[in-house]
Amino acid sequence: MRRIAAAVPDPELPVIGLGDLGVLRSVRLSPDGTRADVEITPTYSGCPAVEAMAGDVESALRGAGVPEVRVRTVLSPPWSTDDITPAGRRALADAGLAPPRPGGPTGGAADGPVPVELAIRCPRCGSTATTLMSRFSATPCTSLRRCESCREPFDHVKELIHVPRAAG
């Protein structure tokens, strides 16, 4: 059942399934196969697509023969762009979306300098000569950029990483 739920496309980025996006956290099937308990974590707590995701997962599992499906939204641990699988990153790039860099804008370093200008690679020609056109694009999770080499516009999936707070 996890495979079926994982294949449900993200409503805002339909080129990637919820599993590869890292939004699908768990799928537990009852021993008799009549109930599925699913946990999803939205890309951010105010994500407008979370209800659509839950409904689509429920429909997919019911269509696979599970009569009772409960989809629960969990916010901890928070979603991070590091949760996107390598296959998900390839799917984004193949669709003309620049995937987020692993480790976020600092390459995973929680401490230390943050780059002032971040090189975003064009998913069409591979050039890093890109310009930010708008901090927001088709969804709150993407920004609009233009490649200075091939002159094509493209969306970039913004990096969002979870940095655990120090205990204390």
C-alpha positions in Angstrom: 0.0 0.0 0.0 2.9 2.3 0.6 3.9 2.1 -3.1 0.3 3.2 -4.1 0.3 6.1 -1.7 3.8 7.1 -2.6 2.9 7.3 -6.3 0.1 9.9 -5.6 1.3 13.1 -7.4 1.8 16.3 -5.5 -1.1 18.6 -6.3 1.2 21.6 -6.9 4.1 19.8 -8.5 2.4 16.9 -10.3 5.7 15.7 -11.8 6.7 14.2 -8.4 4.9 11.6 -6.2 4.4 12.2 -2.5 6.9 9.5 -1.7 9.7 11.0 -3.7 8.8 14.5 -2.4 9.3 13.1 1.1 5.8 14.2 2.2 4.6 10.6 2.8 5.9 9.6 6.2 4.2 6.3 6.9 1.5 3.9 5.8 0.3 1.2 8.3 -2.1 -1.4 7.1 -4.3 -3.3 9.6 -3.6 -7.1 9.8 -6.9 -7.8 8.0 -6.2 -5.2 5.3 -9.4 -3.2 6.0 -7.8 -0.1 7.4 -4.8 2.1 6.4 -3.4 4.8 8.7 -1.3 7.2 6.8 0.9 10.1 8.0 1.9 13.0 5.7 4.0 16.1 6.5 3.3 19.2 4.4 6.2 21.1 2.9 5.3 23.9 5.4 2.6 24.2 8.1 0.4 26.5 6.0 0.6 24.5 2.8 -2.7 25.0 0.9 -2.3 21.6 -0.8 -2.4 19.4 2.4 -6.1 18.7 2.2 -5.8 17.8 -1.5 -2.9 15.5 -0.7 -4.9 13.7 2.0 -7.9 13.3 -0.2 -5.9 12.0 -3.1 -4.1 9.4 -0.9 -7.4 8.3 0.6 -8.9 7.9 -2.9 -5.9 6.0 -4.2 -5.9 3.5 -1.3 -9.7 3.1 -1.4 -9.3 2.4 -5.1 -6.8 -0.3 -4.2 -9.4 -2.0 -2.0 -8.8 -0.6 1.5 -12.3 0.4 2.7 -11.2 2.5 5.7 -8.4 5.1 5.2 -7.3 7.7 7.8 -4.8 10.3 6.7 -3.2 12.3 9.5 -1.1 15.4 9.1 2.1 15.5 11.3 4.3 18.5 11.6 7.2 17.0 13.6 9.7 16.4 12.4 9.2 19.2 9.9 9.6 18.5 6.2 12.9 19.5 4.6 14.0 19.7 1.0 16.6 17.1 2.0 13.6 14.7 2.2 13.3 14.7 -1.6 14.7 11.5 -3.0 17.3 11.4 -5.7 14.6 10.1 -8.1 12.4 13.0 -7.1 15.2 15.5 -7.8 15.6 13.9 -11.3 11.9 14.1 -11.9 11.9 17.8 -11.0 14.9 18.5 -13.3 13.4 16.4 -16.1 10.2 18.5 -15.9 12.3 21.7 -16.2 12.2 22.6 -12.5 15.6 23.3 -10.8 15.6 20.9 -7.8 16.8 22.2 -4.4 20.4 21.6 -3.5 20.9 18.8 -0.9 21.8 20.4 2.5 20.0 23.6 1.6 21.7 26.9 0.7 24.6 26.3 3.0 25.3 22.8 1.8 24.2 21.3 5.2 26.3 23.5 7.4 24.2 24.8 10.3 27.0 27.1 11.4 29.3 29.2 9.4 29.1 31.7 6.5 26.0 31.7 4.3 26.7 32.4 0.6 25.5 35.8 -0.5 24.8 34.7 -4.1 23.6 31.2 -4.7 24.3 29.5 -8.0 21.2 27.9 -9.3 21.8 25.5 -12.2 19.4 25.8 -15.2 17.6 22.5 -15.6 17.6 22.9 -19.4 21.2 23.8 -20.3 23.0 23.3 -17.0 24.4 26.9 -16.8 24.8 28.5 -13.4 24.4 32.0 -15.0 20.8 32.4 -13.8 18.9 35.4 -12.5 16.2 35.6 -9.9 13.1 37.1 -11.5 10.6 36.7 -8.6 10.9 35.1 -5.2 7.5 33.5 -5.8 6.3 31.6 -8.8 3.4 29.1 -9.5 3.5 27.9 -5.9 4.9 29.3 -2.6 7.5 26.6 -2.7 9.1 27.8 -6.0 10.8 31.0 -7.3 11.0 32.2 -10.9 14.5 32.4 -12.5 15.8 33.0 -16.0 18.9 31.4 -17.5 21.3 34.0 -19.0 22.8 31.4 -21.3 19.7 29.8 -23.0 17.4 32.7 -22.0 14.7 30.3 -20.8 12.7 31.0 -17.7 12.4 28.2 -15.1 11.0 27.5 -11.6 13.4 26.7 -8.8 12.2 24.6 -5.9 13.3 26.6 -2.8 15.5 25.0 -0.2 14.0 24.4 3.2 16.1 22.5 5.7 15.3 21.6 9.3 18.1 22.6 11.7 17.6 21.0 15.1 17.7 23.3 18.0 20.4 22.7 20.6 19.1 21.3 23.8 19.4 23.6 26.6 
